[in-house]
Amino acid sequence: MTILDDISRKDIQLFVPEDINQLLPKSDYHDFFNNEFSMATLNVKKVIEKKFEAENPKSATYINLLYFIQEELMNNKVDPREFLIESALTTLKTVSEINNTNEFNRYEQMLAKMNFYPIV
């Protein structure tokens, strides 16, 4: 018999909800990254894959820049390195095949919703 079976049968509660809430990290964006921003990032990635051949080194560079921005914002919510994000976005904005799409416009709108305006 395992400890968990015993606890379950005796209806013992190991953690009270207040304790669990303290253990879990608080999300400033309320799952925003898991939904809208992630979808916007994925849609821009699809645009890049359509516009550029997979073997094209620029395709990999643009996708890496896109993922860098997402990772920087997700992992450094308190203090994202804005100058690096701005540099990556500036590069993406110079590529008309990406920049002139509805998907990229939506991506920028998602950044604006997060009060992140890296490009003036």
C-alpha positions in Angstrom: 0.0 0.0 0.0 1.3 3.4 -0.8 1.2 6.6 1.2 -1.0 8.3 -1.3 -3.6 5.5 -1.2 -3.7 5.7 2.6 -4.1 9.5 2.5 -6.8 9.2 -0.1 -8.8 6.6 1.8 -8.6 8.6 5.1 -9.6 11.8 3.2 -6.5 13.7 4.5 -5.8 17.1 2.9 -2.1 17.7 2.5 -2.3 21.3 1.3 -4.9 23.9 1.9 -5.7 26.0 -1.2 -4.0 29.1 0.3 -0.7 27.2 0.6 -1.0 26.0 -3.0 -1.6 29.6 -4.2 1.5 30.7 -2.5 3.6 27.9 -4.1 2.4 28.7 -7.6 3.9 31.7 -9.5 1.6 34.5 -10.1 1.0 35.4 -13.7 0.9 39.0 -14.7 -0.5 38.2 -18.0 -3.2 35.7 -17.0 -2.2 33.0 -19.4 -1.8 35.6 -22.1 1.4 34.0 -23.3 -0.2 30.6 -23.5 -3.0 31.9 -25.7 -3.0 35.1 -27.7 0.7 36.0 -27.8 1.7 32.4 -28.5 -0.8 32.2 -31.3 0.3 35.5 -32.8 3.9 34.3 -32.6 3.0 31.0 -34.3 1.1 32.8 -37.1 4.1 35.0 -37.8 6.3 31.8 -37.9 3.9 30.3 -40.5 4.2 33.5 -42.6 8.0 33.2 -42.5 7.9 29.5 -43.4 5.6 30.3 -46.4 7.6 33.3 -47.7 11.1 31.7 -47.3 12.3 28.3 -48.2 13.2 26.1 -45.3 16.8 25.9 -46.4 17.1 29.7 -46.6 19.3 30.8 -43.7 17.2 34.0 -43.4 14.2 31.8 -42.5 16.0 30.3 -39.5 17.3 33.7 -38.5 13.8 35.3 -38.5 12.2 32.4 -36.7 15.0 32.5 -34.1 14.4 36.3 -33.6 10.7 35.6 -33.2 11.3 32.9 -30.6 13.9 35.0 -28.8 11.3 37.8 -28.3 8.8 35.3 -26.9 11.3 33.7 -24.6 12.6 37.1 -23.4 9.1 38.3 -22.6 8.0 35.0 -21.0 11.1 34.4 -18.9 11.9 37.9 -17.9 8.4 39.4 -17.2 9.7 41.7 -14.5 12.7 43.1 -16.4 12.8 42.0 -20.1 15.9 43.3 -21.9 14.1 45.8 -24.0 17.1 46.8 -26.1 17.6 43.3 -27.3 13.9 42.9 -28.0 13.9 46.2 -29.9 16.8 45.1 -32.0 15.1 41.8 -32.9 11.8 43.6 -33.8 13.7 46.2 -35.8 15.2 43.4 -37.9 11.8 41.7 -38.4 10.2 45.1 -39.3 12.8 45.6 -42.1 11.7 42.5 -43.9 8.7 43.6 -46.1 7.6 39.9 -46.6 7.0 39.7 -42.9 6.2 43.3 -41.9 3.5 43.8 -44.5 1.3 41.0 -43.3 -1.8 40.9 -41.1 -0.2 38.3 -38.9 2.7 40.6 -38.1 0.3 43.5 -37.5 -1.6 41.3 -35.0 1.7 40.3 -33.4 2.5 44.0 -32.8 -0.9 44.5 -31.4 -0.3 41.7 -28.9 2.9 43.5 -27.8 1.0 46.7 -27.4 -1.6 44.9 -25.2 1.2 44.0 -22.9 2.2 47.7 -22.7 5.4 46.9 -24.6 6.2 49.5 -27.2 9.8 48.7 -28.2 9.7 50.5 -31.6 8.8 54.2 -31.6 
